[in-house]
Amino acid sequence: MGTGRGMHVHQNVKNIRLKWLAMVPVLAVSLFCGPVREGMSANLKLSAWMTYWDAERGKQEYHLLRHRLSSVSYFAAYFNARGKLFVPDVFAKAPQKKVLQPTAFLTVVNDVVGKNGENRLKDVDILKNVLKDEEACRHHADELLELARKHGYEGVEVDYENVWRRGDAALQQQFIRFLDILVQRAEAKKMKVRVVLEPTVPFDAGFPKGASYVVMLYNLYGPHSCPGPKADRAFIGRICGKLAALQADSAVAFSTGGCCWKNQEKGTFITQQEAMERAARHRANARRDEKSGALTYSYEENGDHYEVWYADTETLNGWIRTAMGNGINEVYLWSLGGNDQLETLEEGLVSSLL
C-alpha cells in the first residue's frame, strides 16, 4: 500500500508538471503582454500649462499630477508697452530641477500689456516689428533664449497667434524664418523649442523639424460663437489627420473647463469648478453630450437664460482616447487650476483602446 501511494503521488506530480509545462507559453505571453498593455497608457505623454494669473491653484494641481507630467509650460512672458519682453514675478524663476521633475518651458505670447490696462491680446503688429527682417529675427531668437536661460527654464515655447488669420504672406514667411533661426540657436545652447499652433494653420507651410509642435484642439465653440463644446470627436479626428504634414514631433492640446453663454451670446470662460458650483447653486442637472462627451446644462436668472458647456475628466479622457486612436499620443492640458479630480485623468485608457 505504501508503494502504491508513492506511485500515485509521483504520477500526480508528473501530471501537474506536464500541466505547468503546457501553460508556460501562455504564461510567457501573459507576462510579456501585461506590461505592453499597460505600456499603452504609459505611452501617453501628458504635459500642461500653468498661467501666471492662476498660479496658486495651478501649483496645487501640479503637485497632484507631477509624477505623470512630461513637461510644464509656464505661461508667463509677454510684451510691455515699450515692446520689451516681460516675465511676471510669480514665474520669474523656474522650479529647481529635481529627479523626474517635468521639463520646464517658458511660454512667450504676442500679448501687449499697455498702460492703464490697455491690453492687446494676440497682437500682430508687435510681431511685424520684432520679425521685420533677418537681423530682427536673429535678435528676437537670441532674446527669447536668453530670457528663458536667465529665469532658469530648459526651453522656450512660442505661442504667437493670428499670424495666418490676417493673411499677411510676408509675416508668415518671416515667422517661419524666425523659427528656423530659433531652432538653430537653441540647438547650439542645448535648449528646447516648442511652438503652439492654431488648428487653422497650414501644417505644410515649412515649419522647421528641430522644434516640437502643439496644436490647439479647443475653442471649437467659445466666446466667439454660439453655445457648444470646446471640442468634439469629429473635430479632433479631422485635425489629427492633418498633423503628418508637419513632418516633425507633434502633439495636441485640450482645454479644461468651459464657457457660459448669456442669452445665446456673450460667452465667458469658466473653470470646471465654477461650472459645477453654478450647477449646484441653480439645481441644474447636467447631461453629457454624445458627440463631444462634454457636460451641459442651462438655468434662468433675473430673466436671463444661461447655457453652460464644460469638460470634466471623463470628457478629457474621451478626447485623449480619440487623439490616441488617431495616432497622437502626446497631449497637453490648458490649463492647471480650477479643475476637479485631474489625478484620475489616465484611468481607463488602456481598456478603452484595446
Stockholm file with secondary structure:
# STOCKHOLM 1.0

chainA/1-354         MGTGRGMHVHQNVKNIRLKWLAMVPVLAVSLFCGPVREGMSANLKLSAWMTYWDAERGKQEYHLLRHRLSSVSYFAAYFNARGKLFVPDVFAKAPQKKVLQPTAFLTVVNDVVGKNGENRLKDVDILKNVLKDEEACRHHADELLELARKHGYEGVEVDYENVWRRGDAALQQQFIRFLDILVQRAEAKKMKVRVVLEPTVPFDAGFPKGASYVVMLYNLYGPHSCPGPKADRAFIGRICGKLAALQADSAVAFSTGGCCWKNQEKGTFITQQEAMERAARHRANARRDEKSGALTYSYEENGDHYEVWYADTETLNGWIRTAMGNGINEVYLWSLGGNDQLETLEEGLVSSLL
#=GR chainA/1-354 SS CHHHHHHHHHHHHHHHHHHHHHHHHHHHHHHHHHHHHHHHHHTCEEEEEEEGGGHHHHHHHHHHHGGGEEEEEEEEEEEETTSCEECCGGGSSCCCCCTTCCEEEEEEEEEEECGGGCEETTCHHHHHHHTSSHHHHHHHHHHHHHHHHHTTCSEEEEECCSTTTTTCHHHHHHHHHHHHHHHHHHHHTTCEEEEEECTTSCTTSCCCTTSEEEEECCCSSSTTSSSCCSCCHHHHHHHHTTGGGGCSCEEEEEECEEEEEETTEEEEEECHHHHHHHHHHTTCCCEECTTTCCEEEEEEETTEEEEEEEECHHHHHHHHHHHHHTTCCEEEEECSSSCSCGGGTTTTHHHHHC
#=GC SS_cons         CHHHHHHHHHHHHHHHHHHHHHHHHHHHHHHHHHHHHHHHHHTCEEEEEEEGGGHHHHHHHHHHHGGGEEEEEEEEEEEETTSCEECCGGGSSCCCCCTTCCEEEEEEEEEEECGGGCEETTCHHHHHHHTSSHHHHHHHHHHHHHHHHHTTCSEEEEECCSTTTTTCHHHHHHHHHHHHHHHHHHHHTTCEEEEEECTTSCTTSCCCTTSEEEEECCCSSSTTSSSCCSCCHHHHHHHHTTGGGGCSCEEEEEECEEEEEETTEEEEEECHHHHHHHHHHTTCCCEECTTTCCEEEEEEETTEEEEEEEECHHHHHHHHHHHHHTTCCEEEEECSSSCSCGGGTTTTHHHHHC
//
